[in-house]
């Protein structure tokens, strides 16, 4: 059943790209590539599949081009950082665990919450001023989503469970922002991301429960 679903998703992806390339549907080809690769990236992340990282890097390249053209400068810069974090996350998921094993899902600690909260407040304000100065179309929201996205991406690279509620907050804002910029396909994509995030919460909770159970059994054996 799982293989069938992946096959159908792959066929649908090819059809969407082909339809856009042939102008059967009226969407920008770069935006459609971002749409397709973005959908695959988030779904593979939900499933803790390591292929989310290389596909995510490709996705960031497409969105970098798209956002530069739309004058969403903070989002453009964000894609560059995503590419860098993509390579780091790729490595950490493979070798960031105990004794360079695969990384397991973990919960956030109080120290990290305080640090990331302070970073969010400190960075959003000056970025808003800068974006307003360079005539960004939505300076505060662009700055806030940029900072929160970096926070969420960092948590994701470390496989911390709480990346999902941060992504949910970001995606709600992005749906409205991209709709305002007439990037309707991208807005729809982020709505799909939003739905996938709730699935991610469910899937990662199961993975976390499994990890805690294994750790408990090891402790009992010791």
URBEL-V62440 format. One record per residue. N is the residue number from 1. RES is the residue in one letter. PHI is phi in degrees with one decimal (* if undefined). NEAR is the number of other C-alpha atoms within 12 Angstrom. Layout:
n;res;phi;near
N;RES;PHI;NEAR
N;RES;PHI;NEAR
This chain:
n;res;phi;near
1;X;*;7
2;X;-63.1;9
3;X;-63.7;9
4;X;-64.4;10
5;X;-63.8;12
6;X;-64.6;15
7;X;-63.9;13
8;X;-63.9;14
9;X;-64.8;19
10;X;-65.8;18
11;X;-62.8;15
12;X;-61.8;17
13;X;-61.2;23
14;X;-63.4;19
15;X;-63.7;20
16;X;-64.0;29
17;X;-66.5;27
18;X;-63.9;21
19;X;-64.5;19
20;X;-70.9;23
21;X;-63.5;19
22;X;-87.7;14
23;X;63.5;15
24;X;-75.3;14
25;X;-124.0;16
26;X;-93.1;17
27;X;-134.7;24
28;X;-67.2;29
29;X;-65.0;26
30;X;-63.3;30
31;X;-63.7;36
32;X;-67.7;35
33;X;-61.3;37
34;X;-64.0;39
35;X;-61.2;39
36;X;-67.6;39
37;X;-66.4;36
38;X;-66.3;38
39;X;-60.4;34
40;X;-64.7;34
41;X;-60.9;33
42;X;-67.5;40
43;X;-63.9;32
44;X;-67.0;26
45;X;-66.3;38
46;X;-55.2;34
47;X;-86.4;25
48;X;57.6;34
49;X;-88.7;25
50;X;-61.9;29
51;X;-69.9;26
52;X;-62.0;30
53;X;-74.8;36
54;X;-61.8;29
55;X;-68.6;31
56;X;-63.9;39
57;X;-64.4;32
58;X;-61.6;30
59;X;-58.9;32
60;X;-64.8;37
61;X;-64.7;31
62;X;-63.0;31
63;X;-70.3;40
64;X;-59.7;30
65;X;-63.3;27
66;X;-63.4;31
67;X;-74.1;30
68;X;-61.7;22
69;X;-66.8;18
70;X;-92.5;24
71;X;61.9;24
72;X;-97.9;36
73;X;-69.5;33
74;X;-65.0;39
75;X;-63.9;40
76;X;-65.4;28
77;X;-63.3;29
78;X;-61.1;33
79;X;-64.0;32
80;X;-63.6;28
81;X;-66.5;27
82;X;-57.8;37
83;X;-62.4;29
84;X;-63.9;25
85;X;-65.6;30
86;X;-61.9;35
87;X;-68.0;27
88;X;-65.4;25
89;X;-62.2;35
90;X;-56.3;31
91;X;-70.1;24
92;X;-63.3;29
93;X;-63.9;32
94;X;-83.1;25
95;X;-130.1;19
96;X;-87.7;20
97;X;-85.2;18
98;X;-62.2;12
99;X;57.1;10
100;X;59.3;13
101;X;-92.0;13
102;X;-63.6;21
103;X;-70.1;28
104;X;-106.8;32
105;X;-65.4;36
106;X;-131.3;26
107;X;-94.2;25
108;X;-75.7;24
109;X;-107.0;14
110;X;-61.2;11
111;X;-62.1;11
112;X;-67.2;18
113;X;-60.0;20
114;X;-63.0;13
115;X;-62.4;15
116;X;-70.6;28
117;X;-65.9;20
118;X;-64.0;17
119;X;-60.1;21
120;X;-60.2;25
121;X;-68.0;22
122;X;-65.0;17
123;X;-82.2;23
124;X;-65.8;29
125;X;-62.0;22
126;X;-64.6;19
127;X;-66.9;30
128;X;-61.7;28
129;X;-61.7;21
130;X;-64.6;20
131;X;-66.5;27
132;X;-65.3;21
133;X;-66.2;15
134;X;-94.4;16
135;X;66.9;17
136;X;-66.6;26
137;X;-70.7;25
138;X;-146.2;32
139;X;-57.9;28
140;X;-66.9;28
141;X;-66.4;35
142;X;-64.9;38
143;X;-67.4;38
144;X;-61.8;35
145;X;-68.0;39
146;X;-63.6;42
147;X;-65.5;37
148;X;-63.4;38
149;X;-64.9;37
150;X;-66.6;36
151;X;-61.3;38
152;X;-63.0;34
153;X;-66.3;39
154;X;-61.8;31
155;X;-61.7;32
156;X;-66.7;41
157;X;-62.5;38
158;X;-92.3;32
159;X;57.8;38
160;X;-94.6;34
161;X;-52.3;36
162;X;-74.6;35
163;X;-62.8;35
164;X;-68.6;39
165;X;-61.9;29
166;X;-68.0;34
167;X;-61.8;36
168;X;-61.0;29
169;X;-61.3;30
170;X;-64.1;32
171;X;-65.1;34
172;X;-60.1;27
173;X;-68.5;28
174;X;-63.5;37
175;X;-57.1;29
176;X;-69.3;25
177;X;-65.2;31
178;X;-73.4;32
179;X;-65.0;19
180;X;-62.2;19
181;X;-86.8;23
182;X;63.9;17
183;X;-93.1;29
184;X;-66.7;23
185;X;-66.3;33
186;X;-67.0;38
187;X;-61.0;28
188;X;-65.5;28
189;X;-59.7;33
190;X;-70.1;33
191;X;-67.6;31
192;X;-64.3;27
193;X;-55.4;35
194;X;-58.2;30
195;X;-64.4;26
196;X;-65.6;30
197;X;-61.4;36
198;X;-64.8;27
199;X;-66.2;24
200;X;-61.9;33
201;X;-57.7;28
202;X;-63.9;20
203;X;-65.0;24
204;X;-73.3;31
205;X;-63.6;26
206;X;-63.8;21
207;X;-63.8;25
208;X;-64.4;26
209;X;-60.9;19
210;X;-65.4;17
211;X;-63.4;19
212;X;-64.2;18
213;X;-65.5;14
214;X;-63.2;15
215;X;-63.7;16
216;X;-65.4;13
217;X;-63.9;12
218;X;-63.8;11
219;X;-62.6;10
220;X;-63.3;9
221;X;-64.6;8
222;X;-69.4;7
